Amino acid sequence: MNKPENVYLSDDSTAVIIIDQTLLPGETRLAELREPEELFEAIKSLRVRGAPAIGIFAAYALYVLARQIGAEHEDAAAFNAKVRNYSDMLASARPTAVNLAHSFKG
């Protein structure tokens, strides 16, 4: 029996898919997240839980958001500024998750 992964990238790389941890153990429901606000909310509201899962989720979320920025054909400086803003936003979702904040430091 294959267990579903709790955090993964969609096949087209435009969304992060999670098992909504707030519904467990009574219900197992996947959530497909792609907008900055819903990616932030998933960390903040503990829809994704556990340091490893949060780290993986945040990396995928930043990747999805960076692809969206790239689709706007921005110059490198504007792209970097937006990626930094998104990484700061994601890190602020769990201010006590020290490793999350460190994962965005270059």
Backbone atoms as SQL, in Angstrom:
CREATE TABLE atoms (id INTEGER PRIMARY KEY, chain TEXT, resi INTEGER, resn TEXT, atom TEXT, x REAL, y REAL, z REAL);
INSERT INTO atoms VALUES
  (1, 'A', 1, 'MET', 'N', 0.840, -1.186, 0.000),
  (2, 'A', 1, 'MET', 'CA', 0.000, 0.000, 0.000),
  (3, 'A', 1, 'MET', 'C', 0.882, 1.245, 0.000),
  (4, 'A', 2, 'ASN', 'N', 0.654, 2.128, -0.945),
  (5, 'A', 2, 'ASN', 'CA', 1.400, 3.371, -1.002),
  (6, 'A', 2, 'ASN', 'C', 0.728, 4.428, -0.143),
  (7, 'A', 3, 'LYS', 'N', 1.535, 5.087, 0.685),
  (8, 'A', 3, 'LYS', 'CA', 1.038, 6.194, 1.486),
  (9, 'A', 3, 'LYS', 'C', 1.203, 7.474, 0.684),
  (10, 'A', 4, 'PRO', 'N', 0.229, 8.375, 0.727),
  (11, 'A', 4, 'PRO', 'CA', 0.420, 9.644, 0.028),
  (12, 'A', 4, 'PRO', 'C', 1.486, 10.476, 0.738),
  (13, 'A', 5, 'GLU', 'N', 2.249, 11.207, -0.037),
  (14, 'A', 5, 'GLU', 'CA', 3.216, 12.130, 0.555),
  (15, 'A', 5, 'GLU', 'C', 2.436, 13.297, 1.139),
  (16, 'A', 6, 'ASN', 'N', 2.952, 13.870, 2.206),
  (17, 'A', 6, 'ASN', 'CA', 2.202, 14.965, 2.815),
  (18, 'A', 6, 'ASN', 'C', 2.536, 16.329, 2.231),
  (19, 'A', 7, 'VAL', 'N', 3.649, 16.446, 1.490),
  (20, 'A', 7, 'VAL', 'CA', 4.021, 17.697, 0.827),
  (21, 'A', 7, 'VAL', 'C', 4.709, 17.345, -0.481),
  (22, 'A', 8, 'TYR', 'N', 4.191, 17.863, -1.583),
  (23, 'A', 8, 'TYR', 'CA', 4.865, 17.631, -2.859),
  (24, 'A', 8, 'TYR', 'C', 4.486, 18.702, -3.873),
  (25, 'A', 9, 'LEU', 'N', 5.274, 18.772, -4.917),
  (26, 'A', 9, 'LEU', 'CA', 5.072, 19.732, -5.992),
  (27, 'A', 9, 'LEU', 'C', 4.111, 19.128, -7.008),
  (28, 'A', 10, 'SER', 'N', 3.204, 19.938, -7.528),
  (29, 'A', 10, 'SER', 'CA', 2.265, 19.450, -8.541),
  (30, 'A', 10, 'SER', 'C', 3.033, 19.032, -9.799),
  (31, 'A', 11, 'ASP', 'N', 2.417, 18.217, -10.616),
  (32, 'A', 11, 'ASP', 'CA', 3.070, 17.724, -11.822),
  (33, 'A', 11, 'ASP', 'C', 3.529, 18.848, -12.749),
  (34, 'A', 12, 'ASP', 'N', 2.768, 19.935, -12.798),
  (35, 'A', 12, 'ASP', 'CA', 3.143, 21.050, -13.671),
  (36, 'A', 12, 'ASP', 'C', 3.973, 22.122, -12.948),
  (37, 'A', 13, 'SER', 'N', 4.338, 21.858, -11.713),
  (38, 'A', 13, 'SER', 'CA', 5.190, 22.753, -10.899),
  (39, 'A', 13, 'SER', 'C', 4.583, 24.129, -10.644),
  (40, 'A', 14, 'THR', 'N', 3.253, 24.221, -10.668),
  (41, 'A', 14, 'THR', 'CA', 2.614, 25.510, -10.421),
  (42, 'A', 14, 'THR', 'C', 1.954, 25.597, -9.052),
  (43, 'A', 15, 'ALA', 'N', 2.039, 24.514, -8.267),
  (44, 'A', 15, 'ALA', 'CA', 1.384, 24.501, -6.955),
  (45, 'A', 15, 'ALA', 'C', 2.106, 23.531, -6.030),
  (46, 'A', 16, 'VAL', 'N', 1.932, 23.770, -4.738),
  (47, 'A', 16, 'VAL', 'CA', 2.387, 22.835, -3.716),
  (48, 'A', 16, 'VAL', 'C', 1.145, 22.113, -3.218),
  (49, 'A', 17, 'ILE', 'N', 1.230, 20.803, -3.139),
  (50, 'A', 17, 'ILE', 'CA', 0.103, 20.004, -2.682),
  (51, 'A', 17, 'ILE', 'C', 0.449, 19.450, -1.304),
  (52, 'A', 18, 'ILE', 'N', -0.493, 19.601, -0.385),
  (53, 'A', 18, 'ILE', 'CA', -0.292, 19.122, 0.980),
  (54, 'A', 18, 'ILE', 'C', -1.495, 18.304, 1.426),
  (55, 'A', 19, 'ILE', 'N', -1.263, 17.457, 2.412),
  (56, 'A', 19, 'ILE', 'CA', -2.373, 16.883, 3.169),
  (57, 'A', 19, 'ILE', 'C', -2.677, 17.909, 4.255),
  (58, 'A', 20, 'ASP', 'N', -3.898, 18.391, 4.287),
  (59, 'A', 20, 'ASP', 'CA', -4.291, 19.404, 5.270),
  (60, 'A', 20, 'ASP', 'C', -4.281, 18.773, 6.664),
  (61, 'A', 21, 'GLN', 'N', -3.242, 19.088, 7.426),
  (62, 'A', 21, 'GLN', 'CA', -3.045, 18.485, 8.745),
  (63, 'A', 21, 'GLN', 'C', -4.108, 18.899, 9.764),
  (64, 'A', 22, 'THR', 'N', -4.798, 19.998, 9.503),
  (65, 'A', 22, 'THR', 'CA', -5.813, 20.445, 10.457),
  (66, 'A', 22, 'THR', 'C', -7.043, 19.545, 10.442),
  (67, 'A', 23, 'LEU', 'N', -7.186, 18.712, 9.427),
  (68, 'A', 23, 'LEU', 'CA', -8.353, 17.844, 9.315),
  (69, 'A', 23, 'LEU', 'C', -8.105, 16.438, 9.855),
  (70, 'A', 24, 'LEU', 'N', -6.847, 16.112, 10.109),
  (71, 'A', 24, 'LEU', 'CA', -6.499, 14.779, 10.604),
  (72, 'A', 24, 'LEU', 'C', -6.869, 14.650, 12.074),
  (73, 'A', 25, 'PRO', 'N', -7.203, 13.500, 12.575),
  (74, 'A', 25, 'PRO', 'CA', -7.208, 12.194, 11.924),
  (75, 'A', 25, 'PRO', 'C', -8.538, 11.850, 11.263),
  (76, 'A', 26, 'GLY', 'N', -9.543, 12.693, 11.402),
  (77, 'A', 26, 'GLY', 'CA', -10.866, 12.347, 10.904),
  (78, 'A', 26, 'GLY', 'C', -11.006, 12.347, 9.400),
  (79, 'A', 27, 'GLU', 'N', -10.221, 13.172, 8.727),
  (80, 'A', 27, 'GLU', 'CA', -10.360, 13.314, 7.277),
  (81, 'A', 27, 'GLU', 'C', -8.990, 13.539, 6.659),
  (82, 'A', 28, 'THR', 'N', -8.775, 12.943, 5.505),
  (83, 'A', 28, 'THR', 'CA', -7.553, 13.173, 4.738),
  (84, 'A', 28, 'THR', 'C', -7.947, 13.888, 3.454),
  (85, 'A', 29, 'ARG', 'N', -7.551, 15.174, 3.366),
  (86, 'A', 29, 'ARG', 'CA', -7.898, 15.969, 2.189),
  (87, 'A', 29, 'ARG', 'C', -6.646, 16.674, 1.679),
  (88, 'A', 30, 'LEU', 'N', -6.449, 16.610, 0.369),
  (89, 'A', 30, 'LEU', 'CA', -5.334, 17.311, -0.255),
  (90, 'A', 30, 'LEU', 'C', -5.736, 18.758, -0.523),
  (91, 'A', 31, 'ALA', 'N', -4.768, 19.659, -0.377),
  (92, 'A', 31, 'ALA', 'CA', -4.971, 21.062, -0.715),
  (93, 'A', 31, 'ALA', 'C', -3.901, 21.444, -1.733),
  (94, 'A', 32, 'GLU', 'N', -4.318, 22.072, -2.811),
  (95, 'A', 32, 'GLU', 'CA', -3.412, 22.530, -3.851),
  (96, 'A', 32, 'GLU', 'C', -3.272, 24.043, -3.711),
  (97, 'A', 33, 'LEU', 'N', -2.062, 24.493, -3.382),
  (98, 'A', 33, 'LEU', 'CA', -1.833, 25.896, -3.020),
  (99, 'A', 33, 'LEU', 'C', -0.866, 26.538, -4.000),
  (100, 'A', 34, 'ARG', 'N', -1.209, 27.743, -4.458),
  (101, 'A', 34, 'ARG', 'CA', -0.313, 28.425, -5.394),
  (102, 'A', 34, 'ARG', 'C', -0.209, 29.933, -5.176),
  (103, 'A', 35, 'GLU', 'N', -1.159, 30.509, -4.490),
  (104, 'A', 35, 'GLU', 'CA', -1.150, 31.955, -4.268),
  (105, 'A', 35, 'GLU', 'C', -0.327, 32.291, -3.023),
  (106, 'A', 36, 'PRO', 'N', 0.366, 33.440, -3.024),
  (107, 'A', 36, 'PRO', 'CA', 1.204, 33.796, -1.873),
  (108, 'A', 36, 'PRO', 'C', 0.461, 33.740, -0.540),
  (109, 'A', 37, 'GLU', 'N', -0.756, 34.257, -0.511),
  (110, 'A', 37, 'GLU', 'CA', -1.521, 34.311, 0.733),
  (111, 'A', 37, 'GLU', 'C', -1.872, 32.917, 1.247),
  (112, 'A', 38, 'GLU', 'N', -2.224, 32.014, 0.344),
  (113, 'A', 38, 'GLU', 'CA', -2.599, 30.670, 0.798),
  (114, 'A', 38, 'GLU', 'C', -1.370, 29.851, 1.183),
  (115, 'A', 39, 'LEU', 'N', -0.237, 30.105, 0.573),
  (116, 'A', 39, 'LEU', 'CA', 1.004, 29.432, 0.958),
  (117, 'A', 39, 'LEU', 'C', 1.428, 29.890, 2.361),
  (118, 'A', 40, 'PHE', 'N', 1.344, 31.189, 2.603),
  (119, 'A', 40, 'PHE', 'CA', 1.634, 31.748, 3.924),
  (120, 'A', 40, 'PHE', 'C', 0.687, 31.158, 4.971),
  (121, 'A', 41, 'GLU', 'N', -0.597, 31.163, 4.658),
  (122, 'A', 41, 'GLU', 'CA', -1.623, 30.686, 5.590),
  (123, 'A', 41, 'GLU', 'C', -1.431, 29.217, 5.946),
  (124, 'A', 42, 'ALA', 'N', -0.968, 28.416, 5.002),
  (125, 'A', 42, 'ALA', 'CA', -0.772, 26.987, 5.270),
  (126, 'A', 42, 'ALA', 'C', 0.266, 26.764, 6.362),
  (127, 'A', 43, 'ILE', 'N', 1.305, 27.580, 6.370),
  (128, 'A', 43, 'ILE', 'CA', 2.319, 27.480, 7.433),
  (129, 'A', 43, 'ILE', 'C', 1.769, 28.062, 8.729),
  (130, 'A', 44, 'LYS', 'N', 1.193, 29.230, 8.646),
  (131, 'A', 44, 'LYS', 'CA', 0.707, 29.941, 9.834),
  (132, 'A', 44, 'LYS', 'C', -0.370, 29.158, 10.585),
  (133, 'A', 45, 'SER', 'N', -1.290, 28.554, 9.852),
  (134, 'A', 45, 'SER', 'CA', -2.418, 27.859, 10.491),
  (135, 'A', 45, 'SER', 'C', -2.123, 26.388, 10.772),
  (136, 'A', 46, 'LEU', 'N', -0.888, 25.966, 10.554),
  (137, 'A', 46, 'LEU', 'CA', -0.461, 24.584, 10.795),
  (138, 'A', 46, 'LEU', 'C', -1.175, 23.577, 9.908),
  (139, 'A', 47, 'ARG', 'N', -1.553, 24.012, 8.710),
  (140, 'A', 47, 'ARG', 'CA', -2.067, 23.037, 7.736),
  (141, 'A', 47, 'ARG', 'C', -0.944, 22.101, 7.310),
  (142, 'A', 48, 'VAL', 'N', 0.284, 22.590, 7.419),
  (143, 'A', 48, 'VAL', 'CA', 1.471, 21.758, 7.229),
  (144, 'A', 48, 'VAL', 'C', 2.229, 21.817, 8.548),
  (145, 'A', 49, 'ARG', 'N', 2.626, 20.655, 9.073),
  (146, 'A', 49, 'ARG', 'CA', 3.221, 20.586, 10.413),
  (147, 'A', 49, 'ARG', 'C', 4.504, 19.789, 10.407),
  (148, 'A', 50, 'GLY', 'N', 5.345, 20.124, 11.380),
  (149, 'A', 50, 'GLY', 'CA', 6.610, 19.421, 11.559),
  (150, 'A', 50, 'GLY', 'C', 7.724, 20.138, 10.825),
  (151, 'A', 51, 'ALA', 'N', 8.847, 20.276, 11.492),
  (152, 'A', 51, 'ALA', 'CA', 9.964, 21.039, 10.918),
  (153, 'A', 51, 'ALA', 'C', 10.372, 20.553, 9.532),
  (154, 'A', 52, 'PRO', 'N', 10.558, 19.254, 9.314),
  (155, 'A', 52, 'PRO', 'CA', 10.953, 18.819, 7.966),
  (156, 'A', 52, 'PRO', 'C', 9.894, 19.156, 6.908),
  (157, 'A', 53, 'ALA', 'N', 8.633, 18.903, 7.228),
  (158, 'A', 53, 'ALA', 'CA', 7.566, 19.177, 6.261),
  (159, 'A', 53, 'ALA', 'C', 7.440, 20.669, 5.979),
  (160, 'A', 54, 'ILE', 'N', 7.581, 21.502, 7.019),
  (161, 'A', 54, 'ILE', 'CA', 7.505, 22.953, 6.822),
  (162, 'A', 54, 'ILE', 'C', 8.659, 23.419, 5.943),
  (163, 'A', 55, 'GLY', 'N', 9.854, 22.896, 6.181),
  (164, 'A', 55, 'GLY', 'CA', 11.011, 23.275, 5.366),
  (165, 'A', 55, 'GLY', 'C', 10.828, 22.895, 3.910),
  (166, 'A', 56, 'ILE', 'N', 10.369, 21.677, 3.665),
  (167, 'A', 56, 'ILE', 'CA', 10.121, 21.225, 2.288),
  (168, 'A', 56, 'ILE', 'C', 9.022, 22.066, 1.655),
  (169, 'A', 57, 'PHE', 'N', 7.953, 22.287, 2.400),
  (170, 'A', 57, 'PHE', 'CA', 6.849, 23.093, 1.903),
  (171, 'A', 57, 'PHE', 'C', 7.324, 24.493, 1.522),
  (172, 'A', 58, 'ALA', 'N', 8.094, 25.135, 2.401),
  (173, 'A', 58, 'ALA', 'CA', 8.560, 26.497, 2.146),
  (174, 'A', 58, 'ALA', 'C', 9.458, 26.553, 0.902),
  (175, 'A', 59, 'ALA', 'N', 10.306, 25.550, 0.728),
  (176, 'A', 59, 'ALA', 'CA', 11.169, 25.518, -0.460),
  (177, 'A', 59, 'ALA', 'C', 10.330, 25.387, -1.727),
  (178, 'A', 60, 'TYR', 'N', 9.370, 24.474, -1.703),
  (179, 'A', 60, 'TYR', 'CA', 8.480, 24.332, -2.861),
  (180, 'A', 60, 'TYR', 'C', 7.674, 25.608, -3.088),
  (181, 'A', 61, 'ALA', 'N', 7.175, 26.211, -2.000),
  (182, 'A', 61, 'ALA', 'CA', 6.379, 27.431, -2.123),
  (183, 'A', 61, 'ALA', 'C', 7.197, 28.543, -2.770),
  (184, 'A', 62, 'LEU', 'N', 8.428, 28.707, -2.330),
  (185, 'A', 62, 'LEU', 'CA', 9.273, 29.754, -2.907),
  (186, 'A', 62, 'LEU', 'C', 9.557, 29.465, -4.380),
  (187, 'A', 63, 'TYR', 'N', 9.742, 28.204, -4.717),
  (188, 'A', 63, 'TYR', 'CA', 9.947, 27.815, -6.114),
  (189, 'A', 63, 'TYR', 'C', 8.725, 28.171, -6.972),
  (190, 'A', 64, 'VAL', 'N', 7.533, 27.821, -6.481),
  (191, 'A', 64, 'VAL', 'CA', 6.297, 28.123, -7.207),
  (192, 'A', 64, 'VAL', 'C', 6.158, 29.634, -7.402),
  (193, 'A', 65, 'LEU', 'N', 6.414, 30.393, -6.354),
  (194, 'A', 65, 'LEU', 'CA', 6.298, 31.846, -6.439),
  (195, 'A', 65, 'LEU', 'C', 7.351, 32.443, -7.367),
  (196, 'A', 66, 'ALA', 'N', 8.566, 31.922, -7.323),
  (197, 'A', 66, 'ALA', 'CA', 9.627, 32.410, -8.211),
  (198, 'A', 66, 'ALA', 'C', 9.271, 32.150, -9.671),
  (199, 'A', 67, 'ARG', 'N', 8.667, 31.020, -9.944),
  (200, 'A', 67, 'ARG', 'CA', 8.220, 30.728, -11.325),
  (201, 'A', 67, 'ARG', 'C', 7.170, 31.739, -11.768),
  (202, 'A', 68, 'GLN', 'N', 6.293, 32.133, -10.866),
  (203, 'A', 68, 'GLN', 'CA', 5.277, 33.128, -11.206),
  (204, 'A', 68, 'GLN', 'C', 5.916, 34.476, -11.522),
  (205, 'A', 69, 'ILE', 'N', 6.912, 34.851, -10.745),
  (206, 'A', 69, 'ILE', 'CA', 7.628, 36.108, -10.995),
  (207, 'A', 69, 'ILE', 'C', 8.314, 36.041, -12.353),
  (208, 'A', 70, 'GLY', 'N', 8.989, 34.923, -12.615),
  (209, 'A', 70, 'GLY', 'CA', 9.694, 34.752, -13.877),
  (210, 'A', 70, 'GLY', 'C', 8.773, 34.869, -15.072),
  (211, 'A', 71, 'ALA', 'N', 7.519, 34.441, -14.890),
  (212, 'A', 71, 'ALA', 'CA', 6.548, 34.518, -15.972),
  (213, 'A', 71, 'ALA', 'C', 6.212, 35.965, -16.325),
  (214, 'A', 72, 'GLU', 'N', 6.501, 36.883, -15.416),
  (215, 'A', 72, 'GLU', 'CA', 6.236, 38.305, -15.658),
  (216, 'A', 72, 'GLU', 'C', 7.373, 38.975, -16.427),
  (217, 'A', 73, 'HIS', 'N', 8.447, 38.242, -16.713),
  (218, 'A', 73, 'HIS', 'CA', 9.604, 38.744, -17.460),
  (219, 'A', 73, 'HIS', 'C', 10.234, 39.978, -16.816),
  (220, 'A', 74, 'GLU', 'N', 10.436, 39.900, -15.516),
  (221, 'A', 74, 'GLU', 'CA', 11.069, 40.989, -14.771),
  (222, 'A', 74, 'GLU', 'C', 12.581, 40.962, -14.989),
  (223, 'A', 75, 'ASP', 'N', 13.218, 42.085, -14.736),
  (224, 'A', 75, 'ASP', 'CA', 14.688, 42.088, -14.775),
  (225, 'A', 75, 'ASP', 'C', 15.213, 41.415, -13.512),
  (226, 'A', 76, 'ALA', 'N', 16.498, 41.117, -13.485),
  (227, 'A', 76, 'ALA', 'CA', 17.094, 40.338, -12.391),
  (228, 'A', 76, 'ALA', 'C', 16.930, 41.018, -11.033),
  (229, 'A', 77, 'ALA', 'N', 17.134, 42.319, -10.965),
  (230, 'A', 77, 'ALA', 'CA', 17.027, 43.022, -9.683),
  (231, 'A', 77, 'ALA', 'C', 15.592, 42.972, -9.148),
  (232, 'A', 78, 'ALA', 'N', 14.628, 43.179, -10.011),
  (233, 'A', 78, 'ALA', 'CA', 13.223, 43.128, -9.596),
  (234, 'A', 78, 'ALA', 'C', 12.847, 41.711, -9.188),
  (235, 'A', 79, 'PHE', 'N', 13.321, 40.722, -9.931),
  (236, 'A', 79, 'PHE', 'CA', 13.066, 39.322, -9.606),
  (237, 'A', 79, 'PHE', 'C', 13.629, 38.996, -8.226),
  (238, 'A', 80, 'ASN', 'N', 14.894, 39.355, -7.986),
  (239, 'A', 80, 'ASN', 'CA', 15.529, 39.073, -6.693),
  (240, 'A', 80, 'ASN', 'C', 14.794, 39.756, -5.544),
  (241, 'A', 81, 'ALA', 'N', 14.363, 40.988, -5.747),
  (242, 'A', 81, 'ALA', 'CA', 13.638, 41.713, -4.697),
  (243, 'A', 81, 'ALA', 'C', 12.318, 41.020, -4.366),
  (244, 'A', 82, 'LYS', 'N', 11.609, 40.563, -5.386),
  (245, 'A', 82, 'LYS', 'CA', 10.332, 39.881, -5.137),
  (246, 'A', 82, 'LYS', 'C', 10.549, 38.538, -4.449),
  (247, 'A', 83, 'VAL', 'N', 11.579, 37.799, -4.869),
  (248, 'A', 83, 'VAL', 'CA', 11.870, 36.524, -4.211),
  (249, 'A', 83, 'VAL', 'C', 12.209, 36.760, -2.747),
  (250, 'A', 84, 'ARG', 'N', 13.006, 37.777, -2.452),
  (251, 'A', 84, 'ARG', 'CA', 13.353, 38.100, -1.068),
  (252, 'A', 84, 'ARG', 'C', 12.097, 38.461, -0.275),
  (253, 'A', 85, 'ASN', 'N', 11.199, 39.229, -0.867),
  (254, 'A', 85, 'ASN', 'CA', 9.949, 39.586, -0.183),
  (255, 'A', 85, 'ASN', 'C', 9.122, 38.339, 0.131),
  (256, 'A', 86, 'TYR', 'N', 9.035, 37.432, -0.829),
  (257, 'A', 86, 'TYR', 'CA', 8.296, 36.194, -0.595),
  (258, 'A', 86, 'TYR', 'C', 8.967, 35.332, 0.472),
  (259, 'A', 87, 'SER', 'N', 10.283, 35.253, 0.457),
  (260, 'A', 87, 'SER', 'CA', 10.966, 34.434, 1.471),
  (261, 'A', 87, 'SER', 'C', 10.771, 35.031, 2.854),
  (262, 'A', 88, 'ASP', 'N', 10.822, 36.354, 2.963),
  (263, 'A', 88, 'ASP', 'CA', 10.560, 37.009, 4.247),
  (264, 'A', 88, 'ASP', 'C', 9.126, 36.750, 4.716),
  (265, 'A', 89, 'MET', 'N', 8.181, 36.814, 3.779),
  (266, 'A', 89, 'MET', 'CA', 6.784, 36.573, 4.119),
  (267, 'A', 89, 'MET', 'C', 6.601, 35.149, 4.634),
  (268, 'A', 90, 'LEU', 'N', 7.154, 34.167, 3.932),
  (269, 'A', 90, 'LEU', 'CA', 7.017, 32.780, 4.362),
  (270, 'A', 90, 'LEU', 'C', 7.676, 32.547, 5.715),
  (271, 'A', 91, 'ALA', 'N', 8.863, 33.115, 5.906),
  (272, 'A', 91, 'ALA', 'CA', 9.569, 32.949, 7.182),
  (273, 'A', 91, 'ALA', 'C', 8.785, 33.570, 8.338),
  (274, 'A', 92, 'SER', 'N', 8.058, 34.639, 8.068),
  (275, 'A', 92, 'SER', 'CA', 7.296, 35.305, 9.134),
  (276, 'A', 92, 'SER', 'C', 6.057, 34.516, 9.545),
  (277, 'A', 93, 'ALA', 'N', 5.672, 33.517, 8.773),
  (278, 'A', 93, 'ALA', 'CA', 4.485, 32.730, 9.096),
  (279, 'A', 93, 'ALA', 'C', 4.678, 31.927, 10.381),
  (280, 'A', 94, 'ARG', 'N', 5.909, 31.526, 10.677),
  (281, 'A', 94, 'ARG', 'CA', 6.218, 30.772, 11.906),
  (282, 'A', 94, 'ARG', 'C', 7.479, 31.383, 12.498),
  (283, 'A', 95, 'PRO', 'N', 7.359, 32.497, 13.190),
  (284, 'A', 95, 'PRO', 'CA', 8.552, 33.185, 13.701),
  (285, 'A', 95, 'PRO', 'C', 9.386, 32.355, 14.670),
  (286, 'A', 96, 'THR', 'N', 8.792, 31.345, 15.282),
  (287, 'A', 96, 'THR', 'CA', 9.567, 30.498, 16.193),
  (288, 'A', 96, 'THR', 'C', 10.267, 29.353, 15.480),
  (289, 'A', 97, 'ALA', 'N', 9.991, 29.181, 14.207),
  (290, 'A', 97, 'ALA', 'CA', 10.620, 28.110, 13.414),
  (291, 'A', 97, 'ALA', 'C', 11.969, 28.620, 12.914),
  (292, 'A', 98, 'VAL', 'N', 12.957, 28.560, 13.772),
  (293, 'A', 98, 'VAL', 'CA', 14.269, 29.128, 13.482),
  (294, 'A', 98, 'VAL', 'C', 14.868, 28.555, 12.207),
  (295, 'A', 99, 'ASN', 'N', 14.730, 27.259, 12.008),
  (296, 'A', 99, 'ASN', 'CA', 15.309, 26.630, 10.827),
  (297, 'A', 99, 'ASN', 'C', 14.636, 27.111, 9.545),
  (298, 'A', 100, 'LEU', 'N', 13.373, 27.466, 9.620),
  (299, 'A', 100, 'LEU', 'CA', 12.668, 27.993, 8.461),
  (300, 'A', 100, 'LEU', 'C', 13.303, 29.311, 8.030),
  (301, 'A', 101, 'ALA', 'N', 13.497, 30.204, 8.971),
  (302, 'A', 101, 'ALA', 'CA', 14.124, 31.488, 8.657),
  (303, 'A', 101, 'ALA', 'C', 15.549, 31.301, 8.132),
  (304, 'A', 102, 'HIS', 'N', 16.289, 30.378, 8.737),
  (305, 'A', 102, 'HIS', 'CA', 17.667, 30.126, 8.286),
  (306, 'A', 102, 'HIS', 'C', 17.719, 29.548, 6.886),
  (307, 'A', 103, 'SER', 'N', 16.704, 28.806, 6.486),
  (308, 'A', 103, 'SER', 'CA', 16.725, 28.189, 5.161),
  (309, 'A', 103, 'SER', 'C', 16.657, 29.209, 4.045),
  (310, 'A', 104, 'PHE', 'N', 16.205, 30.421, 4.346),
  (311, 'A', 104, 'PHE', 'CA', 16.113, 31.468, 3.325),
  (312, 'A', 104, 'PHE', 'C', 17.318, 32.396, 3.319),
  (313, 'A', 105, 'LYS', 'N', 18.222, 32.226, 4.259),
  (314, 'A', 105, 'LYS', 'CA', 19.403, 33.088, 4.315),
  (315, 'A', 105, 'LYS', 'C', 20.439, 32.585, 3.314),
  (316, 'A', 106, 'GLY', 'N', 21.039, 33.495, 2.601),
  (317, 'A', 106, 'GLY', 'CA', 21.999, 33.124, 1.559),
  (318, 'A', 106, 'GLY', 'C', 23.345, 33.062, 2.041);
